[in-house]
Amino acid sequence: MAATASPDPTLARTLAGSSFRRADTLRDERGAEPGHKVEQFLRSLSGWLPPAREGGRSIASFNKAIVDSAARLRELPDEEIAQSFRTELQAMKASGAGLRDSPRVVAVFACIGEASRRTLGMWPHPVQFTGASVLLSGCLAEMQTGEGKTLVAGLAATAMAGSGAVVHVISTNDYLARRDYEEMRPLFEFFGMTGACIQGEMEPDERRGAYRHSICYLSGKELVFDYMKDRLAGHGTMPTRVAQVRQLWTSGSAADSNGEPLIPALHFAIVDEADSVLIDEARTPMIISREAPGLYEPELLQWAIAAARSLLQGQHFRLVGARELELLPGALEACPSLPENIRPVWRSTQWRTLLLRQALTAVHLFLKDQHYILSENKVQIVDESTGRVMPDRSWEQGLHQLIEVKEGVEITQGRETMARMTFQRFFRRYFLLAGLTGTGAEASRELWSVYRLKVRRIPPNRDSQRIRLADRCVASSAEKWRLVAEDACAAAARGQPVLVGTRSVEASEQVGAELARRGVEHVVLNARQDADEAGIVREAGQPGRITVATNMAGRGTDIKLKAQARAAGGLHVILSEFHESPRVDRQLFGRSGRQGEAGSVCAVICSEDPLFASLPAWWRRAMSWRTGSLQRQAVRLAVLWSQSQAERRAYKGRMHTLRQDRELNRLIGFAGSGI
């Protein structure tokens, strides 16, 4: 197994050259904002500016320079191209210029492009070269679905690893990490560099070896958990920015010793589907825990759920957010009497209030087949942003056990938190952070304020031919599922492949039941049927095939159309419910019309959908009137207002999680672990 080459002091400055100013402006990793409040405010202003867009002329000019440079390489043997690549990087070392700042980046990309042509059979599009250049500057490149982001990440990873940096390419799940690594591996090997992929079932020694390759592909969750394991094992506290720079200058390849940490360094990270990893998954901190005696006796949990079910909304409690509620006066008095054999501590008003609030949360805010499913007589958490099951995960502070009581399954043992870290706090520890996504503009303010990541929009290689059909809104869920099935069947009859997007497992099964009632062949992809997720999505481009998927199940896997499907009008996407974040809607619609192909999208919704629950009754009635300009306007405004309110609540929730994590880190040094 080859180990990562040591970044020598001058070559590593290649990495810092284009991003050192950005590193200096990051927040102090112990949690405090540097500088005066006025300075903080002025820094945050740039987050309010709309994301910059790469111009067509600059893209064409950059591409022409690369093509002209690559023309001189066509007749050279592989060894000479690899040597030219190394020579150009050495020249950058001598000049001290950053990878993107140096004019030699054209020659570097020419070498990588020619290697891609020879090893992968692909010459990068102009926008792919530009996207890789954006990554090297420590920014987030917004590129539409189907623009080849896997190759963009591979180009940037090759250039950066050639400079001697440790490179991590981060995906949303193990499958995508393995797929992208296997696809890009020939490109790395062309230049004498090695790559690796980390999977969830790997042992610590395998992980340690994988991290010491030039380029490592893995999921964000695996990376954060491995980092926490290192800190729990006593491999130091978080270095200051100065110490991190010093580490970059001096760190060498790790020794083959069991005493070495899993992760040797945090130099450069490319986060694929960055909005999913850095925004959606940042709502919940990563926690390492161990089994411990339960805080709550089973009899107490039974009492809490029974009490929660007896209380009335509006009279005893009220909802104050998507995941928050508060007790009203008299709530405790309305509860049944406590069991006699419980510990005295639970007879205090403060502890009973805490437990009752958790029980109400379990009963009213966490829903079966949306937030969790029952599998093998166990409560299994569903990732709301992807629709996938998260095995071996549990909610803390007794919530998981309360939901088990609610569902009548065996109560698992309580767990004690050993380590805790948010994605926000972890990813800011990289010396240089970059990302790729199809929907970064909506989250540009948060990406800048939290991660100091600027979004740069890159136009598609070919203009989209996707057709946005009129949205339809009806008054009842039953009527909505009927219309969804009718629309799907009509498009399939024309030969179009159909993708129906739903928000929950329950909704996907309702669509499936409606299609089955009509005798229509279809495939349902949700948390219950996710074993062959990527395979199902790959086949979704067959003519007349109907695929029903929760949220963005299969995100990151292209739906490749057959010739007959293209001729019939391309992929038809039906959105059956608007999401709280407009980014998720745009991601779903983006599956259609990729790389200039034909396609169509529409939304079939209901005024009873949860997103519109806070709207007044007259507004919801106006949404389901007969089709007309007033009805369309009512629907459009309802979606805009409801999504803006939901986004505001979600943002506040993530910021609360970050502040709480920062405060815990300040007070107890990561639960005594020094993380």
N, C-alpha and C positions, 0 to 999 in steps of 0.2 A: 504494500500500500504506500503510495507516494504521499508525502506530507507537503503542506503548504510551504512555499519558499518564504524565507524571512524577508519582510519589507525592510530593505536597507534604508538608512536615514534620509538619503537624498531622493531616492526613488519614491518613497512614501510621501514626500512633499508634493508629488504629482497629484496625489489624492487631495491634499489639503489646499492646493493652489486655488481651485475654483470654489471652495466651500468654507475656507477658514473664517471668512467674515460671518457667514451664517452660523458657524459653530459658536462664535463669540456672543451671538445675540440670543442663544437659547437660554431658557430659564435654568436657574441653578437646580441641579437634580435633587437637592434636599428639599425642594418645594417652594422656596421663596423667589419671588420675582425680583430680578436685579434692577437697581436704579430707583430713581424717584418715581412717584405715581404719575407725574406729568410725562416722564420718559416712557413709562409703560403705556400710557394712553397714546402717545405719538407712534409708538411701535405698532400698536394694535390697529391704527388707522388703515394701514395697507391691506389689512384683512377685509375691509369694507369695499375695496376697489374690485371691480369685476375682473375675472381672470383674463390674463393676456392671451391673445390668439396668435399662433405662429402664422405669418403671412405666406401666401402662395409663392411670392417671388423669392423670399429667403429660402423656402424649402427647395424650390427648383434650383436656385443658385448653389446651395450646399450639396445637393444631389449631383449636379453637373460636375462640381469639383471632385467629388468622390469617384464618379464614373470615369472621368479623364485620368485620375490617378490609377484606378484599377486597370485601365486599358494597358498600362505598362507591365502589369503583373500576369496577364493572361498566359504568356508563353513560359513563365518561370516555373521550375519545379516546386513542390510543396515546401521543401526545406528552405529554399531561398525566400519564399513569402513569409514563413514563420520567422526567419532571421530578420527580415525587413521590419516586421511587426515589433520585434524586440529592440531593434536599432532605433526606431522612431520613439519608443518609450524611453530609451536611454537618453535620447536627445532632449526629450521633455525634462528629464531629470536634470540635465545640465543647465537648461534654461530656467527651471523653477516654475514653469507655467503649468496651470491646471489642465486637465484633460480636455475640457471644453474650451478653455480660453486659448489654447495653443493652436496655431495654424496647422500644426502637425497632426491634429486630430483627423484631418481629411485623409492623410496617408494611413493612419491607424485603422479608420473605418474601411478604407479601400482594401486593406489586407484582410480584415474580418469579413467583409462582403464577398471577396473572392473565395475565402475559405468556406463561407456558407454555401456558395454556388457549387463548390466541389464536394462538400461533405453532405449537405442537406438537400441539394438540388434546388435551392431557392436563392435568387438574388433579391435582397431587401428592396421594398418600395421606397420612394423618396420620403414618405411620411414615417417609415420605420427608422430610417437613419436619423431623422429629426427627433423622433421620440427617444431614441437611445441617447442622443446628445442632451436632451432635456433631463434625462435621468442622471447623467454625469454632472449636471450642475446642481444636484440636490433639490430637484423640483418634482412635482407630480404631473405626469403627462396624461391628459384626458384624451383618450382615443376611443372611437366608437367600436361597438361589438363587431368582431370579424376582421379587424384591421391587423391582426397578427401580433398581438401584444407578447406572446410567448417568445417570438424571435426578437422583438425589441428588447426584452429583458435579457435575452441571451447575448445580444450585441454589446449592451452596456456591461454586463457581468464579465464578458471576455476582456474588454478593454480595461476594466478596473482591476480584475485579477491579474492581468499582465503587469500592472504597476506594482504588484506585491501585496495588495490589500486582501484581507479576508472578506469574502463576498457571501452574503446570505440572500437567497431568492425565496421570498415567503409567499405561500399560497394559502387558500382558505381551507384546504383539506389534504389528507395524505394522497388521495388518488391524483389530484392535479399536480402535486409536487413530484410524484413519481413519473407521471406522464411527461411533464415539461422537462425534467432532468433527462429522461431517456431520449427525448427528441433532440435536445441540445448537446448531449454528451459528445457526439462526433466533432462538433465545432470546437469545444474546449480541447479535446485531444489533439486536434490539428496543430495547436500551438504548444503542445507538450504539457498542458495543464490537466489536472484531474478534477472530476466532480463527484458528488455523492448525493444521496437522497436519504432522509431520515423518515422512518415510518413508526407508527405508534407502538408496534410490538417489539422494537429493537431493544437489546440489552444495553446497559451503560457502556461497556467496552466498545460495542459496535458504534454507538453514538459518538463516543470520544474520537474514534478513528474517522468517522464521517465528517465531523466538524473540522478536521485538520486537512481536508482537501482544499484545493484552490477555491472551489465554488460549491456551496451546499444548498440544496433545495429542501424545504420543509414547510410545515404549516405554522402559523403564528402561535397556536396553542402549545405545540410541541416545544417551540423555541422558548417561550416564556416559562413553561414548567421546568425545562432543563436549566434555565438561568436561576430559578428559585432553588432547585436542587443543589446547584453549585454553592449558593449562598448558605443554604442550610448545612452543607458539608464544611463550611468554614473557609471558603476560598475568598476571603476579603470582603470589605464593604464596597459600596459604590464609589469609584474614583471620582475626584473632581475633574472638571474639564481639563485643567492643566495636566493632571495625572493621566488622563485618557490620551491626550496628545503625546505625552512622553511614552506611554505604552505603544502607541502607533509607531513612534520612531525606533523603539528598541526591541519590541517583542519578536521573538524568533519562533521557529517551529517547536511545538510542545514535545517534551520528552515522553517516551513510552513508559509512563509511570502511573500507577493507580492513584497516586496522590495528585495528579493533574486534574484541573477542572474539565468538565465536559466541553464548555465553550471557551476557546483560547482568547478570543478578542471580539469586540463589536466595532468593526470598521465601517462596512458599507452594506446597507440593506436595500433591496428592491422589493417593495410590497406590491404584489399583484392583487387586483381587486381591492385596491387600497381603501376605498370607502367602506367596504364590508369589514375589513380587518380593523382599520383605525377608528371607524365611527360606530358601526353597528355592534361589533363584538366588544367595543369599549364600554358598553353599558354595565357589564358585569365583571368584577375583578376575578383574576385567576387565583385559586386557593388550593393549597396543599394541606390536607387534613389527615387525621388518623382516627380510628375508632376510639371512643371514650365513653365512659358511663353517661347515660342520657341525663340531660338536665331535667327533662319532664317525665314523670311517671305515666304509664299508659292510661291509668284512670283519669289523670289530669288532662291528657290530650283528648280523651273521649268527652270529658266535661266541656272543654273549650269548643269543640266542634258542635256539640249539642247546643251550647249557649249561642254560638254564632248563627246557627240556623234558626234560632228562636227570635232573634232581633230583627227589627224592621228598618229598612232603609228610609231615611227621612225622619223617622221617629227616634231611633236609637243610634244611628250612625249616618254619615254622609260621605260620598266620594269626593275627593279633592284633587284627583289626578288619575292618570292611567293606572298607576300602581300604588296609590296612596288613599287612605281614608282616615277619618277621625271620629272618635266616639262623641256622642252628644250627652248632655246631662241625663242621668237616670239609666244609662245603659247597663252599668254594673248591677244596679238594683233589680233590673228586669231579668237577670240571668238566673238559672237554676242554682240551688245550693251546691256548694263545693262538696266533693267526697270527703268523708270523715278521716280517711287514713292518709291524707297527703301531708307533706311537710308544712310546718307553720309559716314558712316564708311566703307561700302562695296565698295566704290569707290577707296579706298587705294589699292595699289599694293599688299601689304602684306596679307590683308584679302581676296582679290580675289584669290590670289595664293593658300591660305589655302583651300578655299572652292572648287576651281577647282580641286585640287588634291584629295579631298574627293569624288567629283563627278566622277572623272575618276576611282577611286577605286571602287565605287558603280557599275559603268557600266562594267568595264573590269575584276575586280578581285573577285567580289562576284557574283556567278552564281546561277540562279534559278535551283531547284531540285538537287543542290549539297550543297550549303551553306545555302539555305533557301528554303521553299516551300510556295505556296499561299494556305491558308486554311481559309474558311469563309471570303474571301475577305481581309485577313490580311497577312502580311509578318511574317512568323514564322521561327525562327532560327533552323537549324539542327546541332546537335552535330556531327562534322566530324569524330570523333573517334569511335562513336557508331551507327551513322545513326538515332538517335532518335531526335524527336522534343523537344525543350526546351521552354515550354510555358512561357509566361509572361517575356521573356528575350528580351532585345533590345540592339543594338549597340549604342555607345555613340558618341558625337561630331557631331551630325547631320547625321551620316552615315545611320542610320535606316530610317530617313525621306527621304533621298535622294533615297534609294532603293524603298521606297513606291512610290515616284514620278516616278521612272524608270518603275515600274510595273503598274502604273496607278490605284492604290488603294487609299483609304482614308488616308490622312496624320495624323498620331497620334500626340498628343501633345508632346512637348519637355520635357526632364527630367533633373533634377538637381541632381548631385551625392552628396550623404550624407556620404557614407562610401565606402571604397575600400580596398581590401586586396587580395594578391596573395596566392595561395596554398603553395608556397615555404615558405613564411614568416609565415603562420599560423602553418604548421605542425612541424616546428622546435621549436615550443613552448611546445611541449610535453616533459615531463621529460624522457620518454622512448618511442621511435618510432620503430615499426617493420612492416614487410609487407610480403605479399604472392603474387606471380605471376608465370605465366608460361614462361615469357620472360623478365628476369631481366638482363641477361648478357650483352645485347646490350647497355643497359642504365646504366651500373654499374659505369662508370666514373661520369656521371651527378648525380646519386643517392648519390654518396659519396661526391662530391664537394658541392652540395646544401644541402643535408639532413644528411650527415655523416652516411649514411646507407651502410653497406657492404653487398654484395650479396654472398650468399652461395648456391651452386648448389647441389640439392639432386637428386640422380638417381631415376628412376621410380621403382615401386615395381616389375613390370614385364617389360621385354624388349619389345620395340615397334615392331609390325609386319607390320607397315605401309609401303607401297610401293610408292616411288616417281617416277612417270612416267615422260617421257621426256616432256620438255616445248615445246609449239608450238607457233610460231609467224608468223602473216600474215600481209599483207600490208594495209588492209582497215578494218574499224569497222564493215561494213556489213558482210564481210567474217568471222570476229571473232565471231560475234553473231551466225552465221550459224554453225560454228564449235563447239561453246559452247553447242548449242541446240543438235547437233548430238551426242556429247560426253555424255551429260546428258541422252538422250534417250537410248543410247546403254547401259550405266551402269544400268539404271532403268529396261531395258528389261532383264538384267541378274539377277534382283532381289535386286540390291544394292540400298539403299537409297542414294540420291544425294543432296549435298549442293553446290549451286553456290554462290560465294562471289563476290559482286560488290562494287564499291567505291561511287556510287551516286544513288539517287532515279531514275534519268533518265536512268541510265544503267540497274538497276534492272527491270524497266518497258520495256526496249528494249528486254531484255532476255525473260521476260514474254510474250511479243508480238510475239516473234519468236516461243516460245513453243505453244502459243495459235494458231498460224497459222498452226502448224502441228497437232493441235487437241490433244495435250498432256496435261493431268491433272497436275497441279502444284500449288504451293502456293508462293505468293510474300510477303516478309516481309520488309517493309521500313518505312520511317517516316509517310507515309499516312496510313499504315495498322499496327500500332504498339500497338493497344489496347490489343490484346491477344498475345503479343510477346512470353512470356515464354511458353504458351500453344502450339503455333505453333512449337517452337523449340523442345519441348518434343516429339511431334509427328513426327519429322523429321527423326526418326530412323525406320519408317515403311518400309517394303520391297517395292522397286520400287517407293517410294515417292520422288518427286523433290521439293526442297525448294530453293527459290532465296532470298538472304538476303543482305542488304547493310552492308558493313564493317563487324563489329562484333555484329550486332543486335542479341540479345539473348545470348551474352557473359555471362558466369557464370552459364548457365543452361546446364546441360549435355544432349547430344543427346544419349539416351539409345536405343540400337539396339534390335530388336526382333531376335529370334533364326534363322528364315529364312534369315534375313538380314546378320547375321554373316556368315551363311553357303554360302551365295552368294558372300562374299568377303568384307563385312563390308561397312562402310560409304565411299562414293566417293566424294571428295571435288574438285571443280573446281575453281581456282582463275582466274578471268577474267581480272584482271589488277593489276600489282604490285603496292603496296602502297609506299608512300614516306618513311615510316619507315619499315625496315625489320621485326620489332617486330610484326606488324600487320599481315604480311604474315605468320609468324610462328604461331601466334595465330589461324589464320584460318586453316592452315594445321593441327594444334594440335587438332582440333575437331575430326579428324579421327585417328583410331588406339589407342584409349584411353585404359589404363590398360591392355596393351598387346593384344588387340583385332586386328583382321585383318582390313585392310583399304587401301585406295589408294588416292593419290592426284596428281594433275597436274595443270599446268598454261597454259591458252590459251589467248594470248595477241596480241596486234597490235602495229606496229611501230609508229602509230599515237597517241598512248596513251599520255596523258599530261605529264607523268613522263619523257618521252623522248623528250620533245619539244625543249630542249636546245642542243640536239645532232646534229652534222652536217648531212646534207642530205645523204652523202655517207654511213655513219654509219647506218642510219635508213634503207637504201636500203639493206645493207648487212644483217640486222636482218631478213628480210622477203624473203631471197633467199630460194631456195629449200633446204629441210632438208639435212644437212651435218655437218661435224665437224666444218667448218669455220663459218657456220650460228649459230650453237650452242654456239660457242665461242663468236661471236659478241653479241648475246643476253645476255649471262652471264656477259660479261664485261659492256654492256650497263646498265644492272640492277644494278650492283655493283657501277658503277660510278655515275649514276643518283641518287640512293638512298643515297650515301655518301654525295653528294652535297645538297640534300634536307634535310638530317639530320643535316648538318652543318648550313644551314639557319634556321631550326627550333630551334636548340640549341641557336643560336645567338638571335633569337626572344624571347625565354624564358628568357635568361639572360638579355636582354634589358628590358623586363617587370619587372623582379626582381629588376634591378637597378633603374628603374623609380619608382617603388613602394617604394623602400628603401629611395630614395631621397625625395619623397613626404612625407614619414613618418618623415624624419629628419627635413624637412623645416616647415611643417604645422601640424605635430602631427596628422596625419590621418584626414585631413580636419577639424582640430579643435576639433576632438572628443577624442583625446588622445589615439588612438589605435596604 
